[in-house]
Amino acid sequence: MTTFRSAGASDILNVLGHATFVWDLAGDSLQWSDNVTSVLPEIPAEALSRASDFSKLIEPLRGIRSDAVLNSSGSDAGQGVPYQIEYGIRASMSAPVLWIEETGRWFAGADGRPARALGLVRVNNERRARDEQLLKLSQNDPLTGEFNRTRLVAALAEMIEEAARFRSSFAFMLVGIDHLARINDAFGYDVADGVILEVARRIRARLRGGDILGRFSGNKFGLILKNCTVDDMNVAAERFLAGIRDEVVPTPLGPVAVTASIGAISVPRHARTAEEAMNRTQEALDLAKVRRRGSLMQWRPSVERDAQRRVNIRVTDEIVTALNERRIVMAYEPVVATTSRQIAFHECLVRMRQEDGEYSLSPDIVPVAEKLGLIRLVDHRVLELVVAELADAPHAHLSLNISPATTMDPDWWASIESLMRANPGVAERLIVEITETVAIQDLDDVRGFVTRLKNMGSRIAIDDFGAGYTSFRNLRKLGVDIVKVDGAFVQNISRSADDRAFVQTLIDLAHRLNIQTVAEWVQDEESAKLLQGWGCDYIQGRLTGLATLTRPEINHTAPPITAAR
């Protein structure tokens, strides 16, 4: 090895951690500053003397130095052509890798080709480690260390291509931890993170070599199981489920019992793209949770499901078009005083006028609109129609139904506040009906909803009461004005002793809380007399008139429905 010396240069280079070199490309020789052994320790002198020997120690690409100079697109105009590269080097496979930054400038010979190069090298293991950590963070989930969603999806797409190329198959699974939100609420996020980490460890311990595990979302893991048949899928899923459920997860706050549900699909048999595989597996996971948590559901083609989706697409288009064309209208069903049979108010029910002139009923519209995320638009339109009717008819009292999602919709609140300001005197004649499903959600949120409406002057009714699990204690806390007893119990009271006892008890308890009652689906006079005897305030149903599209001659003369004290 040849070295050269410049007064004070070695000290400066040592302080900076740099070594300089002169590279004679024609002669394959390297000349280094005399501090090179300090900068590149354990690199043999013979390897430092010849460029070809030095390149044998480089990884991952041995030819990186030659390529940077000999394959450069630049030309030397007398000042040289700069280059900058990074590579690893080590004296043996057992030695640690030194990551080198090399910055240099090559100079051309008489033929214009690179003849020699001058440059310097420095060891930068810290930067390399930092870059590797950043790369790992960009590809791996920081909590579990497994693939993150981006890398998992990329691996899934690669596996689909490979399966198509080699005519093989594999399974894709989504493992969802059951009730993780409850664990968050009961123990805190630190414990929930510990549960996620432990579930990942248990799944990892039961994977075969070559299988892939990644964090799909907060409580879900994605698994790619190579060369996995449908039968293998069942066996593997039970292995994962048992591994998760059979032992409690120890946490600083005590043991936590955990179960998981799995959705799975055979690829490429039932999915040709990564997006298709993920969507269908999520669909299967949702079905597993509905059917029985802690179980496996495999996605399979379904004629009925495909037909329902076509119906959903058609109905979605019909609802949106009807909204745009103002074909969403109201039907009015009278609610009458039980004793006098005078109309107290009308319940407004949504109808959709079809292009052929026929009308779709609420049961045909609302469930699909809720499922497809269109119910907010429908509820907004119904609110506009009801307020307009109340403004046009000063003696009218109307009720409208809103969906669970709308109760927390800030846009709906903005609309009703704006409409009430623009139409003074309307709020006091409006009754808003929420289902018992809404009432058993977060009590504080629902109480806030009720309070805001009552502050405007409106009244609140709980619809379909008795179908859910709302306690009368909660009704008192909510401050609702009206309870509408579910028609499923009312329609058979003349024939069913159980229904009679249930309805009579509901009415009695409501009155004790100063809450007025409405009985739905009253079919006959015998039922009406029973309800009158029990003190039910109002009735509605076939006996008193079903909903009609004809705008009623509104002159409500029954005793007004008062707000609960």
C-alpha positions as CSV (number, residue, x, y, z in Angstrom):
1,M,0.0,0.0,0.0
2,T,1.3,3.5,-0.9
3,T,0.5,6.4,1.4
4,F,1.1,10.1,1.0
5,R,1.7,12.8,3.7
6,S,0.8,16.4,3.9
7,A,1.9,18.4,7.0
8,G,-0.9,18.4,9.5
9,A,-3.3,16.7,7.1
10,S,-3.5,13.4,9.0
11,D,-4.5,15.1,12.2
12,I,-7.2,17.1,10.5
13,L,-8.5,14.0,8.6
14,N,-8.5,12.0,11.8
15,V,-10.5,14.6,13.6
16,L,-13.0,14.6,10.8
17,G,-13.0,10.8,10.4
18,H,-12.0,11.1,6.8
19,A,-9.4,9.3,4.6
20,T,-8.4,10.5,1.2
21,F,-7.3,8.5,-1.8
22,V,-6.0,8.7,-5.3
23,W,-7.3,6.0,-7.7
24,D,-5.3,5.2,-10.9
25,L,-8.0,3.4,-12.9
26,A,-5.6,2.2,-15.6
27,G,-3.1,0.7,-13.1
28,D,-5.9,-0.4,-10.6
29,S,-3.9,1.2,-7.8
30,L,-5.1,3.1,-4.7
31,Q,-3.0,5.5,-2.7
32,W,-4.4,6.6,0.6
33,S,-3.7,9.2,3.2
34,D,-1.6,7.7,6.0
35,N,-4.5,7.8,8.5
36,V,-6.5,5.2,6.5
37,T,-5.9,2.4,9.0
38,S,-7.6,4.6,11.6
39,V,-10.6,5.2,9.5
40,L,-10.9,1.7,8.0
41,P,-9.5,-0.6,10.7
42,E,-9.1,-4.3,10.1
43,I,-9.2,-3.8,6.3
44,P,-6.1,-5.6,5.0
45,A,-3.3,-3.5,3.5
46,E,-3.4,-5.6,0.3
47,A,-7.1,-4.9,-0.2
48,L,-6.4,-1.1,0.2
49,S,-3.7,-1.2,-2.4
50,R,-5.7,-2.4,-5.4
51,A,-9.1,-1.1,-6.4
52,S,-10.2,-4.6,-7.6
53,D,-9.3,-6.2,-4.3
54,F,-11.0,-3.4,-2.4
55,S,-14.2,-3.9,-4.4
56,K,-14.3,-7.6,-3.3
57,L,-15.0,-6.4,0.2
58,I,-17.9,-4.1,-0.8
59,E,-21.6,-5.0,-0.4
60,P,-24.3,-5.2,-1.5
61,L,-23.0,-4.2,-5.0
62,R,-19.3,-4.8,-5.5
63,G,-19.1,-2.8,-8.7
64,I,-20.6,0.4,-7.3
65,R,-17.3,2.3,-7.4
66,S,-16.4,1.4,-11.0
67,D,-20.0,2.1,-12.1
68,A,-20.0,5.5,-10.6
69,V,-16.9,6.5,-12.5
70,L,-16.7,4.4,-15.7
71,N,-20.5,4.5,-16.4
72,S,-20.8,8.2,-15.6
73,S,-22.8,10.3,-18.1
74,G,-20.7,13.3,-17.5
75,S,-17.7,14.5,-19.4
76,D,-14.5,16.1,-18.0
77,A,-13.9,19.7,-19.2
78,G,-10.7,20.0,-17.1
79,Q,-12.4,20.4,-13.7
80,G,-13.2,16.7,-13.2
81,V,-16.7,15.1,-12.8
82,P,-18.1,14.7,-9.3
83,Y,-19.7,11.6,-8.0
84,Q,-21.0,10.4,-4.6
85,I,-21.8,6.9,-3.5
86,E,-22.6,4.8,-0.4
87,Y,-21.7,1.2,0.3
88,G,-20.8,-1.3,3.1
89,I,-17.4,-2.9,3.5
90,R,-16.0,-5.6,5.8
91,A,-12.9,-7.7,6.0
92,S,-14.8,-11.0,6.5
93,M,-18.3,-12.3,6.8
94,S,-17.9,-12.4,10.6
95,A,-16.8,-8.8,10.8
96,P,-19.3,-5.9,11.3
97,V,-20.2,-3.9,8.2
98,L,-18.7,-0.4,8.0
99,W,-21.0,1.9,6.0
100,I,-19.0,4.3,3.9
101,E,-19.8,7.6,2.2
102,E,-17.4,8.2,-0.7
103,T,-17.3,11.5,-2.4
104,G,-14.9,12.1,-5.3
105,R,-14.1,13.6,-8.7
106,W,-12.8,11.7,-11.7
107,F,-10.5,13.1,-14.4
108,A,-10.3,12.0,-18.0
109,G,-7.2,11.0,-19.9
110,A,-6.2,12.0,-23.4
111,D,-8.9,9.8,-24.9
112,G,-11.6,11.5,-22.7
113,R,-12.2,8.3,-20.7
114,P,-11.8,8.3,-16.9
115,A,-8.2,7.9,-16.0
116,R,-7.9,8.7,-12.3
117,A,-10.0,9.8,-9.4
118,L,-9.5,11.8,-6.2
119,G,-11.8,11.5,-3.3
120,L,-12.4,10.9,0.4
121,V,-14.3,8.3,2.4
122,R,-15.9,8.5,5.8
123,V,-17.6,5.9,8.0
124,N,-21.2,6.8,8.7
125,N,-22.7,3.9,10.6
126,E,-25.0,6.2,12.6
127,R,-26.7,7.6,9.5
128,R,-27.1,4.1,8.0
129,A,-28.6,2.9,11.2
130,R,-30.9,5.9,11.3
131,D,-31.9,5.3,7.6
132,E,-32.5,1.6,8.3
133,Q,-34.7,2.5,11.3
134,L,-36.7,5.0,9.3
135,L,-37.1,2.4,6.6
136,K,-38.3,-0.1,9.2
137,L,-40.7,2.4,10.6
138,S,-42.1,3.1,7.2
139,Q,-42.7,-0.6,6.6
140,N,-43.4,-2.0,10.1
141,D,-46.0,-1.3,12.7
142,P,-44.3,0.5,15.6
143,L,-46.2,-1.4,18.3
144,T,-45.8,-5.0,17.2
145,G,-42.9,-4.8,14.8
146,E,-44.9,-6.7,12.2
147,F,-45.6,-5.4,8.7
148,N,-47.7,-2.2,8.6
149,R,-50.8,-2.0,6.4
150,T,-48.9,-0.5,3.4
151,R,-46.3,-3.2,3.4
152,L,-49.0,-5.9,4.0
153,V,-51.0,-4.7,1.1
154,A,-47.9,-4.7,-1.1
155,A,-47.1,-8.2,0.0
156,L,-50.6,-9.3,-0.8
157,A,-50.5,-7.9,-4.3
158,E,-47.2,-9.6,-4.9
159,M,-48.6,-12.9,-3.7
160,I,-51.6,-12.6,-6.0
161,E,-49.2,-12.0,-9.0
162,E,-47.1,-14.9,-7.9
163,A,-50.1,-17.2,-7.5
164,A,-51.3,-16.3,-11.0
165,R,-47.9,-16.9,-12.5
166,F,-47.3,-20.3,-10.9
167,R,-50.9,-21.4,-10.7
168,S,-50.8,-21.7,-6.9
169,S,-53.2,-20.6,-4.2
170,F,-53.0,-19.0,-0.7
171,A,-55.2,-17.8,2.0
172,F,-55.7,-14.3,3.3
173,M,-57.2,-13.8,6.7
174,L,-58.2,-10.9,8.9
175,V,-58.0,-11.6,12.6
176,G,-60.1,-9.1,14.6
177,I,-59.7,-8.8,18.4
178,D,-63.2,-8.9,19.9
179,H,-64.3,-6.0,22.1
180,L,-61.0,-4.2,22.1
181,A,-62.9,-0.9,22.7
182,R,-64.2,-2.4,26.0
183,I,-60.7,-3.2,27.1
184,N,-59.7,0.4,26.3
185,D,-62.6,1.7,28.4
186,A,-62.1,-0.7,31.3
187,F,-58.3,-0.7,31.6
188,G,-56.9,2.1,29.4
189,Y,-54.9,2.3,26.2
190,D,-51.7,1.0,27.7
191,V,-53.3,-2.3,28.6
192,A,-55.1,-2.5,25.2
193,D,-51.7,-2.0,23.5
194,G,-50.3,-4.8,25.6
195,V,-53.2,-7.1,24.5
196,I,-52.6,-6.2,20.8
197,L,-48.9,-7.0,21.3
198,E,-49.6,-10.3,22.9
199,V,-52.1,-11.3,20.3
200,A,-49.5,-10.6,17.6
201,R,-47.0,-12.7,19.5
202,R,-49.4,-15.6,19.7
203,I,-50.3,-15.5,16.1
204,R,-46.6,-15.2,15.1
205,A,-45.7,-18.2,17.2
206,R,-48.3,-20.3,15.2
207,L,-47.3,-19.3,11.7
208,R,-45.2,-21.4,9.4
209,G,-42.0,-20.2,7.8
210,G,-42.8,-18.0,4.9
211,D,-46.2,-16.9,6.1
212,I,-46.7,-13.2,6.5
213,L,-48.3,-11.3,9.4
214,G,-49.1,-7.6,9.4
215,R,-51.2,-5.1,11.4
216,F,-54.1,-4.2,9.2
217,S,-55.8,-1.7,11.5
218,G,-56.2,-0.9,15.2
219,N,-57.7,-4.3,16.3
220,K,-57.1,-6.3,13.1
221,F,-54.1,-8.4,11.8
222,G,-53.7,-9.5,8.2
223,L,-52.3,-13.0,7.5
224,I,-51.0,-14.4,4.2
225,L,-50.8,-18.2,4.4
226,K,-48.9,-19.6,1.4
227,N,-49.9,-22.8,-0.3
228,C,-53.0,-23.0,1.9
229,T,-56.1,-25.0,0.8
230,V,-59.6,-24.5,2.1
231,D,-59.2,-27.4,4.6
232,D,-55.8,-26.0,5.7
233,M,-57.5,-22.7,6.2
234,N,-59.9,-24.2,8.8
235,V,-57.1,-25.9,10.7
236,A,-54.9,-22.8,10.7
237,A,-57.8,-20.6,11.8
238,E,-58.7,-22.8,14.8
239,R,-55.0,-22.9,15.7
240,F,-54.9,-19.1,15.8
241,L,-58.3,-18.8,17.6
242,A,-57.3,-21.3,20.3
243,G,-54.0,-19.7,20.8
244,I,-55.6,-16.4,21.5
245,R,-58.5,-17.5,23.7
246,D,-57.1,-20.4,25.7
247,E,-54.9,-18.4,28.0
248,V,-55.6,-15.0,29.6
249,V,-53.4,-12.1,28.7
250,P,-51.4,-10.9,31.8
251,T,-51.4,-7.2,32.2
252,P,-50.2,-4.8,35.0
253,L,-53.8,-4.3,36.0
254,G,-54.6,-8.0,36.1
255,P,-55.4,-10.8,33.6
256,V,-57.6,-10.1,30.6
257,A,-59.6,-12.7,28.7
258,V,-59.3,-12.2,25.0
259,T,-61.0,-13.7,21.9
260,A,-60.8,-13.0,18.2
261,S,-62.8,-13.6,15.1
262,I,-61.5,-14.4,11.7
263,G,-62.6,-13.7,8.1
264,A,-60.8,-15.6,5.4
265,I,-60.7,-16.0,1.6
266,S,-59.0,-18.3,-0.8
267,V,-56.9,-16.4,-3.3
268,P,-56.9,-16.2,-6.3
269,R,-60.0,-18.5,-6.4
270,H,-62.3,-15.8,-4.9
271,A,-60.3,-12.7,-5.3
272,R,-58.2,-11.4,-8.2
273,T,-56.8,-8.2,-6.7
274,A,-55.6,-7.1,-3.3
275,E,-58.5,-4.7,-2.9
276,E,-61.0,-7.4,-3.7
277,A,-59.3,-9.8,-1.2
278,M,-59.3,-7.2,1.6
279,N,-62.9,-6.1,1.0
280,R,-64.3,-9.6,0.9
281,T,-62.3,-10.8,3.9
282,Q,-63.5,-7.8,5.9
283,E,-67.1,-8.7,4.8
284,A,-66.5,-12.3,6.1
285,L,-65.0,-11.0,9.4
286,D,-68.1,-8.8,9.9
287,L,-70.3,-11.8,9.4
288,A,-68.3,-13.9,11.8
289,K,-68.7,-11.2,14.5
290,V,-72.5,-11.0,13.8
291,R,-72.9,-14.8,13.7
292,R,-70.7,-15.8,16.7
293,R,-67.7,-13.9,17.9
294,G,-64.6,-16.1,18.3
295,S,-65.3,-18.0,15.1
296,L,-64.1,-18.3,11.5
297,M,-66.1,-17.2,8.5
298,Q,-64.9,-18.0,5.0
299,W,-66.0,-15.8,2.1
300,R,-67.8,-17.6,-0.6
301,P,-69.8,-16.5,-3.6
302,S,-73.5,-15.9,-2.9
303,V,-76.2,-15.4,-5.5
304,E,-78.5,-13.8,-2.9
305,R,-75.7,-11.4,-1.7
306,D,-74.9,-10.4,-5.3
307,A,-78.6,-9.8,-6.0
308,Q,-79.0,-7.7,-2.9
309,R,-76.0,-5.6,-3.9
310,R,-77.6,-5.0,-7.3
311,V,-80.8,-3.9,-5.5
312,N,-78.7,-1.7,-3.2
313,I,-77.1,0.0,-6.1
314,R,-80.5,0.5,-7.8
315,V,-82.1,1.8,-4.7
316,T,-79.2,4.1,-3.9
317,D,-79.5,5.7,-7.4
318,E,-83.3,5.9,-6.9
319,I,-83.0,7.7,-3.5
320,V,-80.3,10.1,-4.7
321,T,-82.3,10.9,-7.9
322,A,-85.5,11.3,-5.8
323,L,-83.8,13.7,-3.5
324,N,-82.5,15.8,-6.4
325,E,-85.9,15.8,-8.1
326,R,-87.8,16.6,-4.9
327,R,-89.7,13.3,-5.0
328,I,-89.3,12.6,-1.3
329,V,-92.7,13.5,0.2
330,M,-94.6,13.1,3.4
331,A,-97.5,10.8,4.5
332,Y,-99.5,11.8,7.6
333,E,-100.8,9.3,10.1
334,P,-103.1,10.7,12.8
335,V,-102.4,10.2,16.5
336,V,-105.6,10.6,18.5
337,A,-106.7,11.1,22.1
338,T,-107.8,7.7,23.4
339,T,-111.0,8.9,25.0
340,S,-112.2,11.7,22.7
341,R,-110.6,10.3,19.5
342,Q,-109.7,13.9,18.5
343,I,-106.5,14.3,16.6
344,A,-103.6,15.4,18.8
345,F,-100.9,15.4,16.1
346,H,-99.8,13.7,12.9
347,E,-96.8,11.5,12.6
348,C,-95.0,12.3,9.3
349,L,-93.7,9.3,7.5
350,V,-91.3,9.4,4.5
351,R,-92.5,8.3,1.1
352,M,-90.6,8.3,-2.2
353,R,-92.6,8.9,-5.4
354,Q,-91.2,6.6,-8.1
355,E,-91.0,7.6,-11.8
356,D,-94.0,5.4,-12.6
357,G,-96.1,7.3,-10.0
358,E,-96.2,4.6,-7.4
359,Y,-94.8,5.3,-3.9
360,S,-92.2,3.5,-1.8
361,L,-93.0,3.2,1.9
362,S,-90.7,4.0,4.8
363,P,-89.7,0.3,5.4
364,D,-88.5,0.1,1.8
365,I,-86.5,3.4,2.1
366,V,-85.1,3.9,5.6
367,P,-83.3,0.5,6.2
368,V,-81.5,0.7,2.8
369,A,-80.7,4.4,3.3
370,E,-79.2,3.7,6.7
371,K,-77.2,0.8,5.4
372,L,-75.8,2.8,2.5
373,G,-75.1,6.0,4.4
374,L,-77.9,8.0,2.7
375,I,-80.1,8.4,5.7
376,R,-78.6,11.8,6.7
377,L,-79.7,13.2,3.4
378,V,-83.2,11.8,3.8
379,D,-83.5,13.1,7.3
380,H,-82.4,16.6,6.2
381,R,-85.1,16.6,3.5
382,V,-87.8,15.3,5.9
383,L,-86.9,18.1,8.4
384,E,-87.3,20.7,5.7
385,L,-90.7,19.3,4.7
386,V,-92.0,19.1,8.2
387,V,-90.9,22.6,9.2
388,A,-92.4,24.0,5.9
389,E,-95.7,22.3,6.8
390,L,-95.7,23.6,10.3
391,A,-95.0,27.1,9.0
392,D,-97.9,26.9,6.5
393,A,-100.4,25.4,9.1
394,P,-100.2,27.5,12.3
395,H,-102.4,25.0,14.2
396,A,-100.6,21.8,13.2
397,H,-98.6,19.6,15.5
398,L,-96.4,17.1,13.7
399,S,-93.8,14.5,14.6
400,L,-90.9,13.3,12.6
401,N,-88.6,10.3,13.0
402,I,-84.8,10.6,12.8
403,S,-82.2,7.8,12.5
404,P,-79.6,7.1,15.1
405,A,-76.8,8.6,13.0
406,T,-78.6,11.9,12.6
407,T,-78.8,12.5,16.3
408,M,-75.1,13.3,16.4
409,D,-74.9,14.9,13.0
410,P,-73.7,18.6,13.3
411,D,-75.1,19.5,9.9
412,W,-78.6,18.4,11.0
413,W,-78.3,20.5,14.1
414,A,-77.2,23.5,12.0
415,S,-80.2,23.0,9.8
416,I,-82.8,22.7,12.5
417,E,-81.4,25.8,14.4
418,S,-81.5,27.8,11.2
419,L,-85.0,26.7,10.3
420,M,-86.3,27.4,13.8
421,R,-84.8,30.9,13.8
422,A,-86.4,31.5,10.4
423,N,-89.8,30.2,11.5
424,P,-90.7,31.4,15.0
425,G,-93.4,29.4,16.7
426,V,-92.7,26.2,14.8
427,A,-90.4,24.5,17.4
428,E,-93.2,24.3,20.0
429,R,-95.4,22.3,17.6
430,L,-92.6,19.8,16.6
431,I,-92.2,16.4,18.1
432,V,-88.9,14.5,17.3
433,E,-89.1,10.8,17.6
434,I,-86.0,8.8,18.3
435,T,-85.9,5.0,18.5
436,E,-85.2,3.1,21.7
437,T,-81.9,2.0,19.9
438,V,-80.7,5.6,20.1
439,A,-81.9,5.9,23.7
440,I,-79.7,3.0,24.9
441,Q,-76.5,4.5,23.3
442,D,-74.2,6.7,25.3
443,L,-76.7,8.3,27.8
444,D,-74.8,11.5,28.1
445,D,-74.8,12.1,24.4
446,V,-78.5,11.3,24.1
447,R,-79.3,13.5,27.0
448,G,-77.5,16.4,25.4
449,F,-79.5,15.8,22.2
450,V,-82.8,15.8,24.1
451,T,-81.8,18.9,26.1
452,R,-80.9,20.9,23.1
453,L,-84.3,20.1,21.4
454,K,-86.3,20.9,24.5
455,N,-84.5,24.2,24.9
456,M,-85.8,25.1,21.5
457,G,-89.3,24.3,22.7
458,S,-89.7,20.9,20.9
459,R,-90.8,17.7,22.5
460,I,-89.1,14.3,22.4
461,A,-90.8,10.9,21.9
462,I,-89.2,7.5,22.3
463,D,-90.5,5.3,19.4
464,D,-91.0,1.5,19.5
465,F,-90.6,1.5,23.3
466,G,-90.4,-2.0,24.7
467,A,-88.4,-3.5,21.8
468,G,-85.1,-2.7,23.4
469,Y,-83.6,-2.5,26.9
470,T,-84.1,1.1,28.0
471,S,-84.9,1.3,31.7
472,F,-87.5,3.8,33.1
473,R,-84.6,5.2,35.2
474,N,-82.9,6.2,31.9
475,L,-86.2,7.7,30.6
476,R,-86.3,9.9,33.7
477,K,-82.7,11.0,33.2
478,L,-83.3,11.8,29.5
479,G,-86.4,13.9,30.2
480,V,-88.5,12.6,27.3
481,D,-92.1,13.7,26.9
482,I,-93.7,10.8,25.2
483,V,-93.3,7.0,25.1
484,K,-94.7,5.3,22.1
485,V,-95.3,1.6,23.0
486,D,-94.1,-0.8,20.3
487,G,-97.0,-2.0,18.2
488,A,-95.6,-5.5,18.2
489,F,-97.0,-5.7,21.8
490,V,-100.1,-3.6,21.3
491,Q,-101.6,-5.4,18.3
492,N,-102.4,-8.6,20.2
493,I,-103.5,-7.3,23.6
494,S,-107.0,-8.4,23.0
495,R,-105.8,-12.0,22.6
496,S,-102.5,-12.3,24.6
497,A,-102.5,-12.0,28.4
498,D,-98.7,-11.6,28.4
499,D,-98.9,-8.6,26.0
500,R,-101.7,-7.1,28.1
501,A,-99.7,-7.3,31.3
502,F,-96.6,-5.9,29.5
503,V,-98.4,-2.9,27.9
504,Q,-100.4,-2.1,31.0
505,T,-97.2,-2.1,33.1
506,L,-95.4,0.2,30.6
507,I,-98.3,2.7,30.6
508,D,-98.5,2.7,34.4
509,L,-94.8,3.2,34.9
510,A,-94.7,6.0,32.3
511,H,-97.5,7.9,34.0
512,R,-95.7,7.6,37.4
513,L,-92.8,9.5,35.7
514,N,-95.2,12.1,34.2
515,I,-94.5,10.8,30.7
516,Q,-97.4,10.6,28.2
517,T,-98.0,7.4,26.3
518,V,-99.0,6.5,22.7
519,A,-100.0,3.0,21.7
520,E,-99.0,2.0,18.1
521,W,-100.7,-0.4,15.8
522,V,-104.1,-0.3,17.4
523,Q,-106.2,-2.6,15.3
524,D,-109.7,-2.7,16.8
525,E,-112.1,-1.1,19.2
526,E,-111.6,-3.8,21.8
527,S,-107.9,-3.0,22.1
528,A,-108.7,0.7,22.2
529,K,-111.1,0.2,25.1
530,L,-108.4,-1.8,27.0
531,L,-105.9,1.0,26.5
532,Q,-108.4,3.6,27.5
533,G,-109.0,1.7,30.8
534,W,-105.3,1.6,31.5
535,G,-104.9,5.3,31.1
536,C,-103.1,5.4,27.7
537,D,-103.2,8.9,26.5
538,Y,-103.1,8.5,22.7
539,I,-103.5,5.7,20.1
540,Q,-102.7,5.3,16.4
541,G,-103.1,2.6,13.9
542,R,-105.6,0.9,11.6
543,L,-108.5,1.8,13.9
544,T,-107.9,5.5,13.7
545,G,-106.5,5.8,10.2
546,L,-103.3,4.8,8.5
547,A,-100.9,7.2,6.9
548,T,-102.1,9.0,3.8
549,L,-100.4,11.2,1.3
550,T,-103.3,13.7,1.4
551,R,-102.5,16.7,3.3
552,P,-104.9,16.6,6.3
553,E,-107.3,19.4,7.2
554,I,-105.3,20.2,10.3
555,N,-107.3,21.5,13.2
556,H,-105.9,19.7,16.2
557,T,-108.4,19.9,19.0
558,A,-107.2,17.2,21.4
559,P,-105.6,18.3,24.7
560,P,-102.1,19.4,23.8
561,I,-99.1,17.1,24.5
562,T,-97.3,18.8,27.3
563,A,-93.6,18.7,28.0
564,A,-92.4,16.4,30.8
565,R,-91.6,18.2,34.0
